[in-house]
Amino acid sequence: MEITIQHQIEKTFHTFDVNDPDKLTDEEVRMICWDMNVVAIFENTRTVNP
């Protein structure tokens, strides 16, 4: 499944392939953070750290 995340500061959009958008795996979170150059992402109102 594909998700699109907007960078909170840069306002750019990033698209990623994930298994379940509601339950990101640790590996998916690390990949997303690495690709977006961030240390945490916000997923459905909760903070997810790699």
PDB file with one MODEL, atoms N, CA, C and O in Angstrom:
MODEL        1
ATOM      1  N   MET A   1       0.846  -1.164   0.000  1.00  0.00           N
ATOM      2  CA  MET A   1       0.000   0.000   0.000  1.00  0.00           C
ATOM      3  C   MET A   1       0.896   1.233   0.000  1.00  0.00           C
ATOM      4  O   MET A   1       2.014   1.188   0.513  1.00  0.00           O
ATOM      5  N   GLU A   2       0.427   2.301  -0.554  1.00  0.00           N
ATOM      6  CA  GLU A   2       1.209   3.515  -0.686  1.00  0.00           C
ATOM      7  C   GLU A   2       0.684   4.591   0.262  1.00  0.00           C
ATOM      8  O   GLU A   2      -0.526   4.768   0.409  1.00  0.00           O
ATOM      9  N   ILE A   3       1.614   5.310   0.904  1.00  0.00           N
ATOM     10  CA  ILE A   3       1.225   6.442   1.741  1.00  0.00           C
ATOM     11  C   ILE A   3       1.984   7.673   1.285  1.00  0.00           C
ATOM     12  O   ILE A   3       3.075   7.566   0.725  1.00  0.00           O
ATOM     13  N   THR A   4       1.411   8.832   1.523  1.00  0.00           N
ATOM     14  CA  THR A   4       2.066  10.095   1.219  1.00  0.00           C
ATOM     15  C   THR A   4       2.149  10.899   2.507  1.00  0.00           C
ATOM     16  O   THR A   4       1.158  11.061   3.218  1.00  0.00           O
ATOM     17  N   ILE A   5       3.345  11.399   2.795  1.00  0.00           N
ATOM     18  CA  ILE A   5       3.593  12.158   4.014  1.00  0.00           C
ATOM     19  C   ILE A   5       4.086  13.541   3.623  1.00  0.00           C
ATOM     20  O   ILE A   5       4.941  13.678   2.747  1.00  0.00           O
ATOM     21  N   GLN A   6       3.546  14.568   4.276  1.00  0.00           N
ATOM     22  CA  GLN A   6       4.018  15.926   4.040  1.00  0.00           C
ATOM     23  C   GLN A   6       5.023  16.317   5.121  1.00  0.00           C
ATOM     24  O   GLN A   6       4.765  16.160   6.315  1.00  0.00           O
ATOM     25  N   HIS A   7       6.164  16.827   4.685  1.00  0.00           N
ATOM     26  CA  HIS A   7       7.178  17.305   5.614  1.00  0.00           C
ATOM     27  C   HIS A   7       6.630  18.547   6.300  1.00  0.00           C
ATOM     28  O   HIS A   7       6.205  19.489   5.631  1.00  0.00           O
ATOM     29  N   GLN A   8       6.637  18.556   7.627  1.00  0.00           N
ATOM     30  CA  GLN A   8       5.993  19.616   8.401  1.00  0.00           C
ATOM     31  C   GLN A   8       6.636  20.990   8.180  1.00  0.00           C
ATOM     32  O   GLN A   8       5.938  22.004   8.189  1.00  0.00           O
ATOM     33  N   ILE A   9       7.935  21.032   7.986  1.00  0.00           N
ATOM     34  CA  ILE A   9       8.614  22.317   7.828  1.00  0.00           C
ATOM     35  C   ILE A   9       8.756  22.698   6.355  1.00  0.00           C
ATOM     36  O   ILE A   9       8.435  23.822   5.968  1.00  0.00           O
ATOM     37  N   GLU A  10       9.238  21.762   5.535  1.00  0.00           N
ATOM     38  CA  GLU A  10       9.502  22.049   4.122  1.00  0.00           C
ATOM     39  C   GLU A  10       8.246  22.050   3.266  1.00  0.00           C
ATOM     40  O   GLU A  10       8.243  22.608   2.168  1.00  0.00           O
ATOM     41  N   LYS A  11       7.180  21.431   3.759  1.00  0.00           N
ATOM     42  CA  LYS A  11       5.894  21.323   3.046  1.00  0.00           C
ATOM     43  C   LYS A  11       5.996  20.497   1.766  1.00  0.00           C
ATOM     44  O   LYS A  11       5.138  20.605   0.890  1.00  0.00           O
ATOM     45  N   THR A  12       7.042  19.670   1.648  1.00  0.00           N
ATOM     46  CA  THR A  12       7.175  18.784   0.496  1.00  0.00           C
ATOM     47  C   THR A  12       6.445  17.478   0.785  1.00  0.00           C
ATOM     48  O   THR A  12       6.256  17.110   1.944  1.00  0.00           O
ATOM     49  N   PHE A  13       6.035  16.781  -0.270  1.00  0.00           N
ATOM     50  CA  PHE A  13       5.325  15.518  -0.128  1.00  0.00           C
ATOM     51  C   PHE A  13       6.240  14.365  -0.517  1.00  0.00           C
ATOM     52  O   PHE A  13       6.995  14.456  -1.486  1.00  0.00           O
ATOM     53  N   HIS A  14       6.163  13.266   0.258  1.00  0.00           N
ATOM     54  CA  HIS A  14       6.984  12.082   0.024  1.00  0.00           C
ATOM     55  C   HIS A  14       6.059  10.866   0.011  1.00  0.00           C
ATOM     56  O   HIS A  14       5.193  10.731   0.875  1.00  0.00           O
ATOM     57  N   THR A  15       6.242   9.996  -0.955  1.00  0.00           N
ATOM     58  CA  THR A  15       5.409   8.804  -1.095  1.00  0.00           C
ATOM     59  C   THR A  15       6.232   7.558  -0.808  1.00  0.00           C
ATOM     60  O   THR A  15       7.373   7.431  -1.253  1.00  0.00           O
ATOM     61  N   PHE A  16       5.627   6.630  -0.046  1.00  0.00           N
ATOM     62  CA  PHE A  16       6.325   5.409   0.358  1.00  0.00           C
ATOM     63  C   PHE A  16       5.408   4.205   0.224  1.00  0.00           C
ATOM     64  O   PHE A  16       4.194   4.314   0.392  1.00  0.00           O
ATOM     65  N   ASP A  17       5.998   3.058  -0.079  1.00  0.00           N
ATOM     66  CA  ASP A  17       5.265   1.793  -0.083  1.00  0.00           C
ATOM     67  C   ASP A  17       5.425   1.149   1.286  1.00  0.00           C
ATOM     68  O   ASP A  17       6.545   0.944   1.754  1.00  0.00           O
ATOM     69  N   VAL A  18       4.303   0.829   1.930  1.00  0.00           N
ATOM     70  CA  VAL A  18       4.316   0.200   3.252  1.00  0.00           C
ATOM     71  C   VAL A  18       3.301  -0.940   3.267  1.00  0.00           C
ATOM     72  O   VAL A  18       2.404  -0.999   2.426  1.00  0.00           O
ATOM     73  N   ASN A  19       3.454  -1.842   4.232  1.00  0.00           N
ATOM     74  CA  ASN A  19       2.517  -2.964   4.340  1.00  0.00           C
ATOM     75  C   ASN A  19       1.164  -2.528   4.882  1.00  0.00           C
ATOM     76  O   ASN A  19       0.124  -2.870   4.319  1.00  0.00           O
ATOM     77  N   ASP A  20       1.181  -1.771   5.978  1.00  0.00           N
ATOM     78  CA  ASP A  20      -0.055  -1.337   6.622  1.00  0.00           C
ATOM     79  C   ASP A  20       0.139   0.097   7.110  1.00  0.00           C
ATOM     80  O   ASP A  20       0.884   0.321   8.064  1.00  0.00           O
ATOM     81  N   PRO A  21      -0.511   1.066   6.482  1.00  0.00           N
ATOM     82  CA  PRO A  21      -0.312   2.470   6.857  1.00  0.00           C
ATOM     83  C   PRO A  21      -0.670   2.777   8.313  1.00  0.00           C
ATOM     84  O   PRO A  21      -0.172   3.753   8.874  1.00  0.00           O
ATOM     85  N   ASP A  22      -1.514   1.969   8.922  1.00  0.00           N
ATOM     86  CA  ASP A  22      -1.921   2.202  10.305  1.00  0.00           C
ATOM     87  C   ASP A  22      -0.970   1.579  11.323  1.00  0.00           C
ATOM     88  O   ASP A  22      -1.057   1.869  12.516  1.00  0.00           O
ATOM     89  N   LYS A  23      -0.057   0.720  10.851  1.00  0.00           N
ATOM     90  CA  LYS A  23       0.900   0.055  11.746  1.00  0.00           C
ATOM     91  C   LYS A  23       2.236  -0.054  11.030  1.00  0.00           C
ATOM     92  O   LYS A  23       2.579  -1.108  10.494  1.00  0.00           O
ATOM     93  N   LEU A  24       2.985   1.034  11.023  1.00  0.00           N
ATOM     94  CA  LEU A  24       4.282   1.022  10.368  1.00  0.00           C
ATOM     95  C   LEU A  24       5.265   0.186  11.182  1.00  0.00           C
ATOM     96  O   LEU A  24       5.292   0.254  12.411  1.00  0.00           O
ATOM     97  N   THR A  25       6.063  -0.596  10.481  1.00  0.00           N
ATOM     98  CA  THR A  25       7.084  -1.384  11.161  1.00  0.00           C
ATOM     99  C   THR A  25       8.264  -0.479  11.501  1.00  0.00           C
ATOM    100  O   THR A  25       8.390   0.616  10.953  1.00  0.00           O
ATOM    101  N   ASP A  26       9.127  -0.938  12.404  1.00  0.00           N
ATOM    102  CA  ASP A  26      10.326  -0.168  12.759  1.00  0.00           C
ATOM    103  C   ASP A  26      11.184   0.086  11.523  1.00  0.00           C
ATOM    104  O   ASP A  26      11.729   1.176  11.353  1.00  0.00           O
ATOM    105  N   GLU A  27      11.299  -0.912  10.672  1.00  0.00           N
ATOM    106  CA  GLU A  27      12.097  -0.769   9.452  1.00  0.00           C
ATOM    107  C   GLU A  27      11.497   0.287   8.522  1.00  0.00           C
ATOM    108  O   GLU A  27      12.227   1.092   7.943  1.00  0.00           O
ATOM    109  N   GLU A  28      10.180   0.285   8.378  1.00  0.00           N
ATOM    110  CA  GLU A  28       9.523   1.286   7.536  1.00  0.00           C
ATOM    111  C   GLU A  28       9.734   2.689   8.098  1.00  0.00           C
ATOM    112  O   GLU A  28       9.981   3.631   7.345  1.00  0.00           O
ATOM    113  N   VAL A  29       9.636   2.826   9.410  1.00  0.00           N
ATOM    114  CA  VAL A  29       9.845   4.132  10.046  1.00  0.00           C
ATOM    115  C   VAL A  29      11.271   4.614   9.817  1.00  0.00           C
ATOM    116  O   VAL A  29      11.486   5.778   9.478  1.00  0.00           O
ATOM    117  N   ARG A  30      12.242   3.732   9.999  1.00  0.00           N
ATOM    118  CA  ARG A  30      13.643   4.102   9.761  1.00  0.00           C
ATOM    119  C   ARG A  30      13.859   4.532   8.309  1.00  0.00           C
ATOM    120  O   ARG A  30      14.543   5.523   8.052  1.00  0.00           O
ATOM    121  N   MET A  31      13.284   3.797   7.367  1.00  0.00           N
ATOM    122  CA  MET A  31      13.425   4.124   5.953  1.00  0.00           C
ATOM    123  C   MET A  31      12.802   5.493   5.645  1.00  0.00           C
ATOM    124  O   MET A  31      13.397   6.307   4.939  1.00  0.00           O
ATOM    125  N   ILE A  32      11.617   5.734   6.172  1.00  0.00           N
ATOM    126  CA  ILE A  32      10.925   7.000   5.923  1.00  0.00           C
ATOM    127  C   ILE A  32      11.714   8.158   6.531  1.00  0.00           C
ATOM    128  O   ILE A  32      11.914   9.181   5.877  1.00  0.00           O
ATOM    129  N   CYS A  33      12.162   8.003   7.774  1.00  0.00           N
ATOM    130  CA  CYS A  33      12.942   9.059   8.425  1.00  0.00           C
ATOM    131  C   CYS A  33      14.229   9.342   7.655  1.00  0.00           C
ATOM    132  O   CYS A  33      14.607  10.499   7.468  1.00  0.00           O
ATOM    133  N   TRP A  34      14.892   8.290   7.215  1.00  0.00           N
ATOM    134  CA  TRP A  34      16.136   8.442   6.445  1.00  0.00           C
ATOM    135  C   TRP A  34      15.866   9.197   5.139  1.00  0.00           C
ATOM    136  O   TRP A  34      16.578  10.146   4.810  1.00  0.00           O
ATOM    137  N   ASP A  35      14.848   8.779   4.406  1.00  0.00           N
ATOM    138  CA  ASP A  35      14.536   9.404   3.120  1.00  0.00           C
ATOM    139  C   ASP A  35      14.081  10.858   3.272  1.00  0.00           C
ATOM    140  O   ASP A  35      14.363  11.691   2.411  1.00  0.00           O
ATOM    141  N   MET A  36      13.374  11.163   4.371  1.00  0.00           N
ATOM    142  CA  MET A  36      12.871  12.522   4.585  1.00  0.00           C
ATOM    143  C   MET A  36      13.848  13.385   5.384  1.00  0.00           C
ATOM    144  O   MET A  36      13.624  14.584   5.555  1.00  0.00           O
ATOM    145  N   ASN A  37      14.936  12.772   5.874  1.00  0.00           N
ATOM    146  CA  ASN A  37      15.935  13.474   6.676  1.00  0.00           C
ATOM    147  C   ASN A  37      15.301  14.092   7.926  1.00  0.00           C
ATOM    148  O   ASN A  37      15.502  15.269   8.227  1.00  0.00           O
ATOM    149  N   VAL A  38      14.527  13.265   8.648  1.00  0.00           N
ATOM    150  CA  VAL A  38      13.894  13.681   9.901  1.00  0.00           C
ATOM    151  C   VAL A  38      14.223  12.660  10.981  1.00  0.00           C
ATOM    152  O   VAL A  38      14.685  11.560  10.680  1.00  0.00           O
ATOM    153  N   VAL A  39      13.983  13.026  12.247  1.00  0.00           N
ATOM    154  CA  VAL A  39      14.257  12.108  13.341  1.00  0.00           C
ATOM    155  C   VAL A  39      12.993  11.455  13.878  1.00  0.00           C
ATOM    156  O   VAL A  39      13.075  10.496  14.644  1.00  0.00           O
ATOM    157  N   ALA A  40      11.832  11.954  13.492  1.00  0.00           N
ATOM    158  CA  ALA A  40      10.563  11.355  13.923  1.00  0.00           C
ATOM    159  C   ALA A  40       9.498  11.693  12.897  1.00  0.00           C
ATOM    160  O   ALA A  40       9.597  12.690  12.181  1.00  0.00           O
ATOM    161  N   ILE A  41       8.478  10.846  12.838  1.00  0.00           N
ATOM    162  CA  ILE A  41       7.328  11.136  11.988  1.00  0.00           C
ATOM    163  C   ILE A  41       6.077  11.052  12.842  1.00  0.00           C
ATOM    164  O   ILE A  41       6.072  10.404  13.889  1.00  0.00           O
ATOM    165  N   PHE A  42       5.026  11.704  12.398  1.00  0.00           N
ATOM    166  CA  PHE A  42       3.753  11.669  13.099  1.00  0.00           C
ATOM    167  C   PHE A  42       2.793  10.808  12.292  1.00  0.00           C
ATOM    168  O   PHE A  42       2.517  11.087  11.125  1.00  0.00           O
ATOM    169  N   GLU A  43       2.292   9.764  12.928  1.00  0.00           N
ATOM    170  CA  GLU A  43       1.412   8.819  12.252  1.00  0.00           C
ATOM    171  C   GLU A  43       0.085   8.759  13.013  1.00  0.00           C
ATOM    172  O   GLU A  43       0.042   8.329  14.165  1.00  0.00           O
ATOM    173  N   ASN A  44      -0.984   9.191  12.365  1.00  0.00           N
ATOM    174  CA  ASN A  44      -2.309   9.151  12.993  1.00  0.00           C
ATOM    175  C   ASN A  44      -2.279   9.709  14.402  1.00  0.00           C
ATOM    176  O   ASN A  44      -2.732   9.062  15.346  1.00  0.00           O
ATOM    177  N   THR A  45      -1.746  10.910  14.538  1.00  0.00           N
ATOM    178  CA  THR A  45      -1.685  11.670  15.795  1.00  0.00           C
ATOM    179  C   THR A  45      -0.705  11.128  16.829  1.00  0.00           C
ATOM    180  O   THR A  45      -0.713  11.605  17.964  1.00  0.00           O
ATOM    181  N   ARG A  46       0.140  10.154  16.492  1.00  0.00           N
ATOM    182  CA  ARG A  46       1.146   9.699  17.455  1.00  0.00           C
ATOM    183  C   ARG A  46       2.529   9.888  16.842  1.00  0.00           C
ATOM    184  O   ARG A  46       2.684   9.831  15.622  1.00  0.00           O
ATOM    185  N   THR A  47       3.523  10.111  17.678  1.00  0.00           N
ATOM    186  CA  THR A  47       4.899  10.289  17.224  1.00  0.00           C
ATOM    187  C   THR A  47       5.574   8.931  17.122  1.00  0.00           C
ATOM    188  O   THR A  47       5.474   8.103  18.028  1.00  0.00           O
ATOM    189  N   VAL A  48       6.264   8.712  16.008  1.00  0.00           N
ATOM    190  CA  VAL A  48       6.979   7.461  15.799  1.00  0.00           C
ATOM    191  C   VAL A  48       8.451   7.799  15.594  1.00  0.00           C
ATOM    192  O   VAL A  48       8.795   8.556  14.686  1.00  0.00           O
ATOM    193  N   ASN A  49       9.318   7.243  16.434  1.00  0.00           N
ATOM    194  CA  ASN A  49      10.760   7.442  16.333  1.00  0.00           C
ATOM    195  C   ASN A  49      11.424   6.165  15.825  1.00  0.00           C
ATOM    196  O   ASN A  49      10.971   5.061  16.127  1.00  0.00           O
ATOM    197  N   PRO A  50      12.498   6.320  15.052  1.00  0.00           N
ATOM    198  CA  PRO A  50      13.175   5.114  14.554  1.00  0.00           C
ATOM    199  C   PRO A  50      13.927   4.381  15.644  1.00  0.00           C
ATOM    200  O   PRO A  50      14.546   3.350  15.381  1.00  0.00           O
TER     201      PRO A  50
ENDMDL
END
